[in-house]
Amino acid sequence: MSEKIFEVDHLSLHYLTRFGEKVHAVTDVSFSMKQGEILGIAGESGCGKSTLVSGLMGMCIPPLYPTSGDVRVSGESLMNRSESDIRSNVLAQKISMIPQGAFNALNPVRKIKDIAADVIAAHQKQGSPSSAKEIYQRLCERFDLFGMDTQRVLNSYPIQLTAGERQRSVIGISTLLNPRMVIADEPTSALDVSTQKEVIKMIFDLLEKGIFSTMIFITHELPLLYHVADNIAIMYAGEFVEMGTAEQVVKDPRHPYTQALMGAMLSSESSQRSRKPVAIEGAPPSLNQTIVGCRFAERCTRACPDCKKNTQSIRMVGDRLVRCDYAK
């Protein structure tokens, strides 16, 4: 049996407003991941994906607070630890993030080699490269794996690189210290299709080489997740509403929201190219109020009166998890 690299147990997170109100941004999220596994997380803007990422990294910085639950990397809990502890002993080493928008993630007045060297220097350990020459050699060895002109890229400022080179540089910097878990927050957004393909290939190469052990891939593009992820979780209004294999979720969605989400997207499948996308009417519920019943009920075309009264629990439907009492 493979070791569980990453475990999330009933994680709930909330924001505290200046008026003392709690905004329950993430509610009761649970999953675990093994060596080599890729989990895709999808959902519309505002569903709680970015807040979940902060919680998964142990970075609950006010006004974000943990409500309940636990997050563990290789058995080590990340909850209720200080920001300085997480930054010094967890980030970049045990869990790392590939941020959305490479240009915004890189310091525009520093060369790539200097930005990368700072990561190594900030997490210096016994046996790690210490001199500038050793650090540069380490950077060259790692960036040679990425299929770029290593010397030119390392000695360039972000503005001198293409969008693809910047994104691959961010991935290289994020994985320099061989973290066990990597969280990629829409790493292919704003990239053209050919560059997306190069970036995804690079991510798979790093996983196969053991640079990191497991990965969470977050994106709005469900068809992309079908080709990238082993399993997919669909998020709505702070909750996971469906979780199964990529094949199950994309090809045979069971939750009404997942079905509506797929129906709102353009399809590249030859049999569905003539189908017009159908918008999801309405808006998600406000998360600073107590929600009674199913969170998707007001927008669901199949909702019955009980849906608006009874809280929906996530349950096994066949061989996947679905948060709907009427899913079959």
TIMI-467952 format. One record per residue (C-alpha): residue number from 1; x, z, y negated; residue in three letters. Coordinates in nm, 4 decimals. Example, Ala and Ser with C-alpha at 12.3 -4.5 7.8 and 13.67 -1.06 7.14 Angstrom:
# residues 2
num	xx	zz	yy	residu
1	1.2300	0.7800	0.4500	ALA $
2	1.3670	0.7140	0.1060	SER $
//
This chain:
# residues 328
num	xx	zz	yy	residu
1	0.0000	0.0000	0.0000	MET $
2	0.1371	-0.1001	-0.3403	SER $
3	0.2160	0.1721	-0.5912	GLU $
4	-0.0277	0.2135	-0.8789	LYS $
5	0.1715	0.1251	-1.1897	ILE $
6	-0.1028	0.1921	-1.4429	PHE $
7	-0.4099	0.4167	-1.4183	GLU $
8	-0.6920	0.4715	-1.6676	VAL $
9	-0.9479	0.7424	-1.5872	ASP $
10	-1.2720	0.7609	-1.7873	HIS $
11	-1.0990	0.6944	-2.1193	LEU $
12	-1.3114	0.7438	-2.4312	SER $
13	-1.1831	0.7113	-2.7889	LEU $
14	-1.3432	0.7733	-3.1275	HIS $
15	-1.2680	0.7318	-3.4950	TYR $
16	-1.3414	1.0132	-3.7375	LEU $
17	-1.4664	0.8918	-4.0759	THR $
18	-1.3990	1.0741	-4.4026	ARG $
19	-1.7588	1.1941	-4.3888	PHE $
20	-1.6975	1.3600	-4.0535	GLY $
21	-1.8899	1.1023	-3.8495	GLU $
22	-1.7633	0.9991	-3.5061	LYS $
23	-1.7502	0.6291	-3.4261	VAL $
24	-1.7324	0.6018	-3.0463	HIS $
25	-1.5231	0.2854	-3.0241	ALA $
26	-1.4349	0.3064	-2.6518	VAL $
27	-1.6528	0.4740	-2.3898	THR $
28	-1.5742	0.5636	-2.0285	ASP $
29	-1.3200	0.2928	-1.9385	VAL $
30	-1.1584	0.3227	-1.5938	SER $
31	-0.9301	0.0933	-1.3927	PHE $
32	-0.5962	0.0901	-1.2126	SER $
33	-0.3292	-0.1757	-1.1632	MET $
34	-0.0626	-0.2409	-0.9013	LYS $
35	0.2750	-0.4146	-0.9021	GLN $
36	0.2557	-0.7770	-1.0152	GLY $
37	-0.1095	-0.7639	-1.1181	GLU $
38	-0.2498	-0.9237	-1.4345	ILE $
39	-0.5762	-0.7906	-1.5790	LEU $
40	-0.7575	-0.9974	-1.8395	GLY $
41	-0.9835	-0.8284	-2.0945	ILE $
42	-1.2323	-1.0370	-2.2914	ALA $
43	-1.5129	-0.9720	-2.5366	GLY $
44	-1.6314	-1.0676	-2.8835	GLU $
45	-1.4649	-0.9425	-3.2009	SER $
46	-1.5411	-0.5772	-3.2701	GLY $
47	-1.6089	-0.4838	-2.9077	CYS $
48	-1.3199	-0.2333	-2.9009	GLY $
49	-1.0336	-0.4322	-2.7485	LYS $
50	-0.7748	-0.3427	-3.0135	SER $
51	-0.8797	0.0237	-3.0141	THR $
52	-0.8487	0.0265	-2.6360	LEU $
53	-0.4948	-0.1116	-2.6652	VAL $
54	-0.3979	0.1784	-2.8942	SER $
55	-0.5377	0.4253	-2.6428	GLY $
56	-0.3676	0.2577	-2.3476	LEU $
57	-0.0340	0.2958	-2.5257	MET $
58	-0.0967	0.6609	-2.6071	GLY $
59	-0.0951	0.5777	-2.9788	MET $
60	-0.4014	0.7735	-3.0897	CYS $
61	-0.3047	0.8051	-3.4556	ILE $
62	-0.5689	0.9531	-3.6930	PRO $
63	-0.8350	0.8512	-3.7696	PRO $
64	-0.8320	0.7474	-3.3994	LEU $
65	-0.8662	1.0376	-3.1548	TYR $
66	-0.9003	1.0663	-2.7755	PRO $
67	-1.2421	1.1950	-2.6751	THR $
68	-1.1753	1.2343	-2.3030	SER $
69	-0.9989	1.0789	-2.0074	GLY $
70	-0.6395	1.0018	-1.9178	ASP $
71	-0.3894	0.7130	-1.9145	VAL $
72	-0.0896	0.7214	-1.6767	ARG $
73	0.2129	0.4954	-1.6348	VAL $
74	0.3763	0.5507	-1.2944	SER $
75	0.1987	0.8866	-1.2776	GLY $
76	0.3112	1.0012	-1.6249	GLU $
77	0.0278	1.0866	-1.8642	SER $
78	0.0341	0.9370	-2.2146	LEU $
79	-0.2467	1.1460	-2.3592	MET $
80	-0.2185	1.4282	-2.6124	ASN $
81	0.1472	1.3575	-2.6855	ARG $
82	0.2975	1.3339	-3.0324	SER $
83	0.3533	0.9973	-3.1961	GLU $
84	0.7292	1.0611	-3.2125	SER $
85	0.7388	1.1451	-2.8406	ASP $
86	0.5496	0.8274	-2.7496	ILE $
87	0.7705	0.6110	-2.9728	ARG $
88	1.0952	0.7631	-2.8407	SER $
89	1.0198	0.7979	-2.4703	ASN $
90	0.7388	0.5561	-2.3807	VAL $
91	0.7105	0.2495	-2.6049	LEU $
92	0.9316	-0.0493	-2.5208	ALA $
93	1.0644	0.1318	-2.2113	GLN $
94	0.7589	0.2155	-1.9993	LYS $
95	0.4872	0.0280	-2.1832	ILE $
96	0.5258	-0.2465	-2.4418	SER $
97	0.2980	-0.4648	-2.6494	MET $
98	0.3156	-0.8330	-2.7347	ILE $
99	0.1277	-0.8373	-3.0673	PRO $
100	-0.1122	-1.0952	-3.1992	GLN $
101	0.0418	-1.3092	-3.4724	GLY $
102	0.4172	-1.3367	-3.4172	ALA $
103	0.4889	-1.4183	-3.7808	PHE $
104	0.3319	-1.0921	-3.8972	ASN $
105	0.5124	-0.8947	-3.6265	ALA $
106	0.8614	-1.0061	-3.7332	LEU $
107	1.0425	-0.8821	-4.0424	ASN $
108	1.0753	-1.1963	-4.2585	PRO $
109	1.4038	-1.0873	-4.4214	VAL $
110	1.5922	-1.0091	-4.0999	ARG $
111	1.7367	-1.2410	-3.8380	LYS $
112	1.5943	-1.2351	-3.4856	ILE $
113	1.9164	-1.0891	-3.3450	LYS $
114	1.8989	-0.7955	-3.5878	ASP $
115	1.5327	-0.7242	-3.5140	ILE $
116	1.6048	-0.7305	-3.1400	ALA $
117	1.9179	-0.5161	-3.1758	ALA $
118	1.7099	-0.2493	-3.3528	ASP $
119	1.4875	-0.2205	-3.0458	VAL $
120	1.7880	-0.1537	-2.8215	ILE $
121	1.9448	0.0885	-3.0712	ALA $
122	1.6193	0.2826	-3.1188	ALA $
123	1.5957	0.3551	-2.7459	HIS $
124	1.9620	0.4030	-2.6681	GLN $
125	2.0277	0.5472	-2.3239	LYS $
126	2.3357	0.6264	-2.1260	GLN $
127	2.4750	0.3021	-1.9867	GLY $
128	2.2944	0.0871	-2.2445	SER $
129	2.4963	-0.1577	-2.4574	PRO $
130	2.6260	0.0277	-2.7627	SER $
131	2.8595	-0.1953	-2.9632	SER $
132	2.7298	-0.4893	-3.1682	ALA $
133	2.9150	-0.7280	-2.9351	LYS $
134	2.7591	-0.5770	-2.6203	GLU $
135	2.4124	-0.5850	-2.7753	ILE $
136	2.4502	-0.9490	-2.8794	TYR $
137	2.5670	-1.0418	-2.5297	GLN $
138	2.2627	-0.8661	-2.3839	ARG $
139	2.0367	-1.0570	-2.6217	LEU $
140	2.1967	-1.3908	-2.5309	CYS $
141	2.1522	-1.3240	-2.1585	GLU $
142	1.7843	-1.2418	-2.2059	ARG $
143	1.6999	-1.5215	-2.4510	PHE $
144	1.8745	-1.7771	-2.2244	ASP $
145	1.5810	-1.7217	-1.9860	LEU $
146	1.3330	-1.8529	-2.2417	PHE $
147	1.4357	-2.2178	-2.2566	GLY $
148	1.5287	-2.2114	-2.6262	MET $
149	1.8460	-2.2802	-2.8224	ASP $
150	1.9582	-1.9171	-2.7941	THR $
151	2.2334	-1.9171	-3.0559	GLN $
152	2.0197	-2.0939	-3.3151	ARG $
153	1.7118	-1.8767	-3.2554	VAL $
154	1.8989	-1.5447	-3.2619	LEU $
155	2.0738	-1.6378	-3.5860	ASN $
156	1.7578	-1.7590	-3.7577	SER $
157	1.5045	-1.5907	-3.9830	TYR $
158	1.1407	-1.6060	-3.8588	PRO $
159	1.0473	-1.8663	-4.1232	ILE $
160	1.3115	-2.1031	-3.9802	GLN $
161	1.1481	-2.1076	-3.6352	LEU $
162	0.8462	-2.2945	-3.5028	THR $
163	0.5316	-2.1005	-3.4102	ALA $
164	0.6205	-2.1325	-3.0413	GLY $
165	0.9767	-2.0102	-3.0956	GLU $
166	0.8522	-1.7123	-3.2953	ARG $
167	0.6014	-1.6189	-3.0233	GLN $
168	0.8617	-1.6488	-2.7473	ARG $
169	1.1034	-1.4410	-2.9575	SER $
170	0.8395	-1.1676	-2.9923	VAL $
171	0.7837	-1.1728	-2.6157	ILE $
172	1.1594	-1.1516	-2.5594	GLY $
173	1.1970	-0.8587	-2.7994	ILE $
174	0.8936	-0.6783	-2.6518	SER $
175	1.0355	-0.6981	-2.2991	THR $
176	1.4045	-0.6336	-2.3747	LEU $
177	1.4036	-0.2913	-2.2114	LEU $
178	1.2167	-0.4042	-1.8981	ASN $
179	0.8954	-0.2007	-1.9459	PRO $
180	0.6767	-0.1377	-1.6432	ARG $
181	0.3564	-0.2377	-1.8250	MET $
182	0.3100	-0.5077	-2.0902	VAL $
183	-0.0042	-0.5458	-2.3010	ILE $
184	-0.0398	-0.8927	-2.4544	ALA $
185	-0.2913	-0.8981	-2.7411	ASP $
186	-0.3973	-1.2624	-2.7749	GLU $
187	-0.0393	-1.3931	-2.7445	PRO $
188	-0.1493	-1.7580	-2.7535	THR $
189	-0.3817	-1.7465	-3.0552	SER $
190	-0.3089	-2.0043	-3.3286	ALA $
191	-0.0828	-2.2022	-3.0933	LEU $
192	-0.1421	-2.5631	-2.9888	ASP $
193	-0.2250	-2.6330	-2.6254	VAL $
194	0.1249	-2.7472	-2.5218	SER $
195	0.2863	-2.4411	-2.6833	THR $
196	0.0288	-2.2147	-2.5172	GLN $
197	0.1358	-2.3596	-2.1837	LYS $
198	0.5044	-2.2867	-2.2578	GLU $
199	0.4300	-1.9282	-2.3631	VAL $
200	0.2163	-1.8575	-2.0563	ILE $
201	0.4835	-2.0077	-1.8277	LYS $
202	0.7416	-1.7823	-1.9915	MET $
203	0.5237	-1.4758	-1.9300	ILE $
204	0.4823	-1.5665	-1.5629	PHE $
205	0.8578	-1.6265	-1.5281	ASP $
206	0.9330	-1.2801	-1.6672	LEU $
207	0.6822	-1.1236	-1.4282	LEU $
208	0.8285	-1.3082	-1.1293	GLU $
209	1.1827	-1.2042	-1.2276	LYS $
210	1.0761	-0.8392	-1.2408	GLY $
211	1.1415	-0.8030	-1.6148	ILE $
212	0.8107	-0.6138	-1.6225	PHE $
213	0.5834	-0.5011	-1.3400	SER $
214	0.2261	-0.5556	-1.4494	THR $
215	0.0327	-0.6912	-1.7462	MET $
216	-0.2901	-0.6709	-1.9457	ILE $
217	-0.3783	-1.0006	-2.1143	PHE $
218	-0.6348	-0.9809	-2.3958	ILE $
219	-0.8017	-1.2913	-2.5362	THR $
220	-1.1333	-1.4382	-2.6518	HIS $
221	-1.0803	-1.7384	-2.4246	GLU $
222	-1.2390	-1.6698	-2.0864	LEU $
223	-1.1417	-2.0122	-1.9460	PRO $
224	-0.7773	-1.9276	-2.0264	LEU $
225	-0.8060	-1.5957	-1.8412	LEU $
226	-0.9345	-1.7832	-1.5366	TYR $
227	-0.5917	-1.9480	-1.5068	HIS $
228	-0.3860	-1.6439	-1.6091	VAL $
229	-0.5420	-1.3243	-1.4720	ALA $
230	-0.6012	-1.1875	-1.1231	ASP $
231	-0.8940	-0.9742	-1.2406	ASN $
232	-1.1063	-0.9836	-1.5559	ILE $
233	-1.2905	-0.7062	-1.7399	ALA $
234	-1.5627	-0.7969	-1.9902	ILE $
235	-1.6008	-0.5544	-2.2808	MET $
236	-1.9090	-0.5052	-2.4952	TYR $
237	-1.9719	-0.2380	-2.7610	ALA $
238	-1.6894	-0.0190	-2.6354	GLY $
239	-1.7754	-0.0363	-2.2645	GLU $
240	-1.6634	-0.2431	-1.9670	PHE $
241	-1.9813	-0.4217	-1.8571	VAL $
242	-1.8355	-0.6295	-1.5733	GLU $
243	-1.5104	-0.6284	-1.3793	MET $
244	-1.4089	-0.8444	-1.0877	GLY $
245	-1.1742	-1.1200	-0.9830	THR $
246	-1.1188	-1.4082	-1.2250	ALA $
247	-1.3080	-1.6391	-0.9898	GLU $
248	-1.6077	-1.4039	-0.9734	GLN $
249	-1.6377	-1.3335	-1.3448	VAL $
250	-1.5861	-1.6894	-1.4721	VAL $
251	-1.7601	-1.8864	-1.1975	LYS $
252	-2.0391	-1.6430	-1.1037	ASP $
253	-2.0986	-1.3871	-1.3837	PRO $
254	-2.3552	-1.1168	-1.3027	ARG $
255	-2.3985	-0.9154	-1.6231	HIS $
256	-2.6322	-1.0780	-1.8798	PRO $
257	-2.3666	-1.0430	-2.1515	TYR $
258	-2.1003	-1.2135	-1.9396	THR $
259	-2.3456	-1.4933	-1.8661	GLN $
260	-2.4278	-1.5270	-2.2366	ALA $
261	-2.0582	-1.5206	-2.3278	LEU $
262	-1.9843	-1.8025	-2.0854	MET $
263	-2.2849	-1.9953	-2.2156	GLY $
264	-2.1554	-1.9677	-2.5728	ALA $
265	-1.8239	-2.1351	-2.4871	MET $
266	-1.7254	-2.4974	-2.4583	LEU $
267	-1.6403	-2.5869	-2.0999	SER $
268	-1.3661	-2.8210	-1.9805	SER $
269	-1.5355	-2.8576	-1.6405	GLU $
270	-1.6447	-3.2186	-1.5886	SER $
271	-1.9861	-3.1086	-1.4612	SER $
272	-2.0518	-2.8999	-1.7775	GLN $
273	-1.9105	-3.1139	-2.0573	ARG $
274	-2.2556	-3.2305	-2.1630	SER $
275	-2.3799	-2.8706	-2.1919	ARG $
276	-2.4144	-2.7472	-2.5475	LYS $
277	-2.2896	-2.3950	-2.6266	PRO $
278	-2.5698	-2.1460	-2.6925	VAL $
279	-2.5081	-1.8733	-2.9494	ALA $
280	-2.5782	-1.5098	-2.8635	ILE $
281	-2.8484	-1.3991	-3.1058	GLU $
282	-2.8345	-1.0635	-3.2808	GLY $
283	-2.5460	-0.8190	-3.3277	ALA $
284	-2.3881	-0.5338	-3.1288	PRO $
285	-2.5231	-0.1815	-3.1884	PRO $
286	-2.3656	0.0564	-3.4394	SER $
287	-2.1219	0.2866	-3.2589	LEU $
288	-2.1538	0.5752	-3.5030	ASN $
289	-2.5010	0.6537	-3.3723	GLN $
290	-2.6273	0.7798	-3.0379	THR $
291	-2.7181	0.4751	-2.8300	ILE $
292	-3.0121	0.5141	-2.5932	VAL $
293	-3.0374	0.2729	-2.3035	GLY $
294	-2.8370	-0.0432	-2.2399	CYS $
295	-2.6127	-0.1425	-2.5302	ARG $
296	-2.6901	-0.5105	-2.4784	PHE $
297	-3.0670	-0.4672	-2.4430	ALA $
298	-3.1566	-0.5765	-2.7977	GLU $
299	-2.9786	-0.9100	-2.7437	ARG $
300	-3.0589	-0.9618	-2.3760	CYS $
301	-3.3202	-1.2279	-2.2993	THR $
302	-3.4054	-1.0549	-1.9700	ARG $
303	-3.4329	-0.6972	-2.0948	ALA $
304	-3.7331	-0.4922	-1.9857	CYS $
305	-3.8695	-0.1735	-2.1516	PRO $
306	-3.6688	0.0505	-1.9176	ASP $
307	-3.3442	-0.1156	-2.0315	CYS $
308	-3.3930	0.0336	-2.3781	LYS $
309	-3.4627	0.3799	-2.2385	LYS $
310	-3.2205	0.4277	-1.9484	ASN $
311	-2.8428	0.4474	-1.9801	THR $
312	-2.6755	0.1885	-1.7592	GLN $
313	-2.3970	0.3082	-1.5279	SER $
314	-2.1319	0.0727	-1.3994	ILE $
315	-2.1876	0.0157	-1.0262	ARG $
316	-2.0836	-0.2057	-0.7394	MET $
317	-2.2832	-0.5280	-0.7171	VAL $
318	-2.1551	-0.7080	-0.4113	GLY $
319	-1.7793	-0.6805	-0.4516	ASP $
320	-1.7492	-0.6385	-0.8295	ARG $
321	-1.8430	-0.3753	-1.0906	LEU $
322	-2.1406	-0.4430	-1.3201	VAL $
323	-2.3047	-0.2190	-1.5828	ARG $
324	-2.6622	-0.3352	-1.5306	CYS $
325	-2.9303	-0.1815	-1.3096	ASP $
326	-3.0930	-0.5199	-1.2598	TYR $
327	-2.7872	-0.7309	-1.1795	ALA $
328	-2.7878	-0.8842	-0.8319	LYS $
//
